[in-house]
Amino acid sequence: MVGLLKRFWRSKDDKARGALPHQIQLDVFQERKQEAPKPPPPTVQTVPVERLREEAEEKLKIFQSNIKEMKDLSLKMEELAKLFRSGEISKSIYDVIRAEMGSRLSALLEEQFNLREFLELAKTKAKLEWAKEKLGLKEFESRQRSTYASQDTLHYPLLKWERIISSIDEAFASLPIEDEISFFSQYLNMIKERGSSGEIERSKAFCQRRLDEISKKWSSLRRDKVEEIMNLELKASEVRDEIKEIEARYAVGEFEESTYESRLGVLQGELRSIERKIEETRRYIDDIDMKIFRCLEILREGS
């Protein structure tokens, strides 16, 4: 009986010992699984401010230099056309010089398109970095009620990004939409006279891309100009009402002639100024509308 019990307990112990290695392996696996390091969170790539500033400044110099050259070319092409129409130069000379100017204008326009894309991207990056610096500054100021660092020192990174954004905006403003559309109008009129070729079609495709962007920008600007006219017309109506009131009060003897003439002169001068501004704004809208329409019309021809 004792031998039977010994065999029974030995068998039970053997089973336990046989199960133990598997249980240990399972425990180790679970422990390792729990202690496995988590992958690091994705990091946002920062943009070195000095590098972006240097690249932006380099592109801005080229951008502004190109604008000056395009304006000079535009004036020269207009003067060349006058010389040809007056008979001072022959058609052969006119064609040669105009072709040279047109080729250079084409290269400048295409380069400007690429520069603008780069600067738009740089501006967006600068705005994102500015927002990140602003958030970091707010968190720092909320953690520390007092700091030995001056406000100028804390805000210096923000100012760096703001300068980049401002310099790009100034560069874009130096090429107003009316000037750029004039350059495209001159160029497209020139390539229209050449006929059809692979190079011309490539140039048209490039012009189409930029004109689409200009049209979108003009659509927004045009709405602002129309609203400006409406406000001016409202102001002009108010001034006209004031003139009628002055005339009525003078008619019943409320004003002396000198007072009446003085007040009437001021109001009439204000009205003329408003009406002149309305007319200038309307002409501006009509001029840009016509230039964009003509450019798009040329691009549609033969397509």
C-alpha positions in Angstrom: 0.0 0.0 0.0 2.8 2.4 0.9 4.5 1.5 -2.4 1.3 2.3 -4.2 1.0 5.7 -2.5 4.7 6.5 -3.3 4.1 5.6 -6.9 1.0 7.8 -6.9 2.6 10.9 -5.5 5.7 10.4 -7.6 3.5 10.3 -10.7 1.7 13.4 -9.6 5.0 15.2 -8.9 6.3 14.1 -12.3 3.2 15.6 -14.0 3.7 18.8 -12.1 7.3 18.9 -13.0 6.4 18.2 -16.6 4.0 21.1 -16.7 6.2 23.6 -15.0 8.6 24.4 -18.0 5.6 25.1 -20.2 4.0 27.3 -17.6 7.3 29.2 -17.1 7.6 29.7 -20.9 4.1 31.1 -21.0 4.7 33.4 -18.1 8.0 34.7 -19.6 6.2 35.3 -23.0 3.5 37.3 -21.3 6.0 39.2 -19.2 8.0 40.1 -22.3 4.9 41.0 -24.2 3.9 43.4 -21.5 7.4 44.9 -21.3 7.9 45.3 -25.1 8.9 48.9 -25.8 6.3 51.0 -27.6 7.3 52.5 -31.0 8.2 56.2 -30.6 5.5 58.7 -31.6 6.0 60.3 -35.0 7.9 63.5 -34.8 7.1 66.7 -36.7 10.1 67.7 -38.8 11.2 71.2 -37.9 12.4 73.8 -40.4 15.6 75.6 -39.4 14.7 79.3 -39.5 18.1 80.5 -40.8 18.1 78.0 -43.6 14.6 78.9 -44.7 15.3 82.6 -44.4 18.5 82.3 -46.5 16.7 80.3 -49.2 13.7 82.7 -49.2 16.0 85.7 -49.5 17.9 84.2 -52.4 14.7 83.4 -54.3 13.2 86.8 -53.4 16.2 88.7 -54.9 15.7 86.8 -58.2 11.9 87.3 -58.1 12.2 91.1 -57.6 15.0 91.3 -60.2 12.8 89.5 -62.7 9.9 91.8 -62.1 12.1 94.8 -62.9 13.4 93.2 -66.1 9.9 92.2 -67.2 8.7 95.8 -66.7 11.6 97.1 -68.7 10.9 94.5 -71.5 7.2 95.4 -71.5 8.0 99.1 -72.0 10.5 98.3 -74.7 8.1 96.1 -76.6 5.5 98.9 -76.5 8.1 101.3 -77.8 9.2 98.9 -80.5 5.6 98.6 -81.7 5.3 102.4 -81.9 8.5 102.6 -84.0 7.1 99.9 -86.4 3.7 101.6 -86.7 5.4 105.0 -87.4 7.6 103.4 -90.2 10.9 104.2 -88.4 11.9 100.5 -88.6 11.2 97.7 -91.1 9.1 94.7 -90.4 12.1 92.4 -90.6 13.9 94.4 -87.8 10.7 94.6 -85.8 10.2 90.8 -86.0 13.8 89.9 -85.0 13.9 92.3 -82.0 10.4 91.3 -80.9 11.2 87.6 -81.1 14.3 88.1 -78.9 12.3 90.1 -76.4 9.5 87.6 -76.4 11.9 84.7 -75.8 13.3 86.4 -72.8 9.9 87.4 -71.5 8.8 83.7 -71.8 11.8 82.5 -69.8 11.2 85.2 -67.1 7.5 84.3 -66.8 8.2 80.6 -66.4 10.9 81.3 -63.9 8.6 83.6 -61.9 5.9 80.8 -61.9 8.4 78.4 -60.3 9.7 81.1 -57.9 6.2 81.9 -56.8 5.5 78.2 -56.0 8.7 78.0 -53.9 7.9 81.2 -52.0 4.3 80.2 -51.4 5.6 76.9 -49.9 8.2 78.8 -47.8 5.5 81.1 -46.6 3.3 78.2 -45.6 6.2 76.5 -43.7 6.9 79.8 -42.0 3.3 80.2 -40.8 3.3 76.6 -39.5 6.5 77.2 -37.6 5.2 80.5 -36.3 2.1 78.8 -34.9 4.2 76.1 -33.3 6.5 78.7 -31.6 3.4 80.7 -30.5 1.9 77.6 -28.9 5.2 76.7 -27.2 5.5 80.3 -25.9 2.0 80.2 -24.4 2.7 76.9 -22.7 6.0 78.3 -21.2 4.3 81.4 -20.0 1.5 79.4 -18.4 4.0 77.2 -16.5 6.1 80.1 -15.2 4.5 83.2 -13.8 7.7 85.0 -13.6 10.9 84.7 -15.7 14.2 86.4 -16.0 14.1 86.3 -19.8 12.8 89.5 -21.4 9.7 89.5 -23.5 11.8 90.5 -26.5 14.0 87.4 -26.1 11.0 85.1 -25.7 9.3 86.5 -28.8 12.4 86.7 -31.0 11.7 83.3 -32.7 8.2 84.6 -33.6 9.7 87.7 -35.1 12.0 85.7 -37.3 9.1 83.8 -38.9 7.1 87.0 -39.2 9.9 88.7 -41.1 10.0 85.9 -43.6 6.2 86.0 -44.1 6.3 89.7 -44.5 9.1 89.8 -47.0 7.3 87.3 -49.2 4.1 89.2 -49.0 5.9 92.4 -50.0 7.5 90.6 -53.0 4.2 89.4 -54.2 2.6 92.9 -53.8 5.4 94.3 -56.0 3.9 92.5 -58.9 0.3 93.6 -59.0 -2.2 91.5 -61.0 -2.6 94.2 -63.7 1.1 94.1 -64.4 1.4 90.3 -64.5 -1.7 90.0 -66.8 -0.2 92.6 -69.1 3.0 90.6 -69.4 1.0 87.5 -70.3 -1.1 89.4 -72.8 1.9 90.7 -74.6 3.5 87.3 -74.6 0.4 85.4 -75.8 -0.2 87.9 -78.6 3.4 87.4 -79.7 3.2 83.6 -79.8 -0.2 83.8 -81.6 1.6 85.4 -84.5 4.2 82.6 -84.7 1.7 79.9 -85.7 1.7 76.4 -84.1 4.6 74.4 -82.9 5.5 72.1 -80.0 7.4 74.9 -78.2 4.4 77.2 -78.5 2.0 74.6 -77.2 4.3 74.0 -74.2 4.3 77.8 -73.6 0.5 77.9 -73.8 0.2 75.1 -71.3 2.4 77.0 -68.9 0.4 80.2 -69.4 -2.8 78.4 -68.9 -1.7 77.2 -65.4 -0.7 80.6 -64.2 -3.8 82.3 -65.8 -6.1 79.9 -64.0 -4.5 81.1 -60.7 -4.7 84.7 -61.7 -8.4 84.3 -62.6 -9.2 82.9 -59.2 -7.3 85.7 -57.5 -9.0 88.3 -59.7 -12.4 86.8 -58.9 -11.9 87.6 -55.2 -10.3 91.0 -55.9 -13.0 91.9 -58.3 -15.7 91.3 -55.7 -13.9 93.7 -53.4 -13.7 96.3 -56.1 -17.4 96.0 -56.9 -18.2 96.4 -53.2 -15.9 99.4 -53.1 -17.9 101.0 -56.0 -21.2 100.3 -54.2 -20.0 102.0 -51.1 -18.7 105.0 -53.1 -22.1 105.3 -54.9 -23.8 105.2 -51.5 -21.5 108.0 -50.3 -22.1 110.0 -53.5 -25.8 109.7 -53.0 -25.5 111.0 -49.5 -23.4 114.0 -50.7 -26.0 114.8 -53.3 -28.7 114.8 -50.7 -26.6 117.2 -48.6 -26.2 119.5 -51.6 -30.0 119.5 -52.1 -30.5 120.4 -48.5 -28.0 123.2 -48.6 -29.7 124.6 -51.8 -33.1 124.4 -50.1 -32.0 126.1 -46.9 -30.3 128.8 -49.0 -33.5 129.3 -51.0 -35.5 130.1 -47.9 -32.9 132.5 -46.7 -31.3 130.4 -44.0 -27.8 131.0 -45.3 -26.0 134.0 -46.6 -24.6 133.7 -50.1 -21.0 133.5 -48.9 -21.8 130.6 -46.5 -23.9 128.9 -49.1 -21.2 129.1 -51.8 -18.5 127.9 -49.3 -20.5 124.9 -48.2 -21.7 124.1 -51.7 -18.1 124.3 -53.0 -16.9 121.8 -50.4 -19.7 119.3 -51.1 -19.3 119.6 -54.9 -15.6 119.0 -54.6 -16.2 115.9 -52.5 -18.7 114.6 -55.0 -16.4 115.1 -57.9 -13.7 113.2 -56.0 -16.0 110.3 -55.3 -17.3 110.1 -58.9 -13.7 110.2 -60.2 -12.8 107.3 -57.9 -15.9 105.3 -59.1 -15.0 105.9 -62.7 -11.3 104.9 -62.1 -12.4 101.7 -60.3 -14.8 100.8 -63.1 -12.1 101.3 -65.7 -9.7 99.2 -63.7 -12.2 96.3 -63.5 -13.1 96.5 -67.2 -9.4 96.6 -68.2 -8.5 93.5 -66.2 -11.6 91.7 -67.3 -10.8 92.4 -71.0 -7.1 91.4 -70.7 -8.0 88.1 -69.0 -10.7 87.4 -71.5 -8.3 88.0 -74.4 -5.6 85.8 -72.9 -8.0 83.0 -72.3 -9.4 83.5 -75.8 -6.0 83.1 -77.4 -5.3 80.0 -75.3 -8.6 78.4 -76.5 -7.8 79.1 -80.1 -6.5 75.9 -81.8 -7.1 73.8 -78.7 
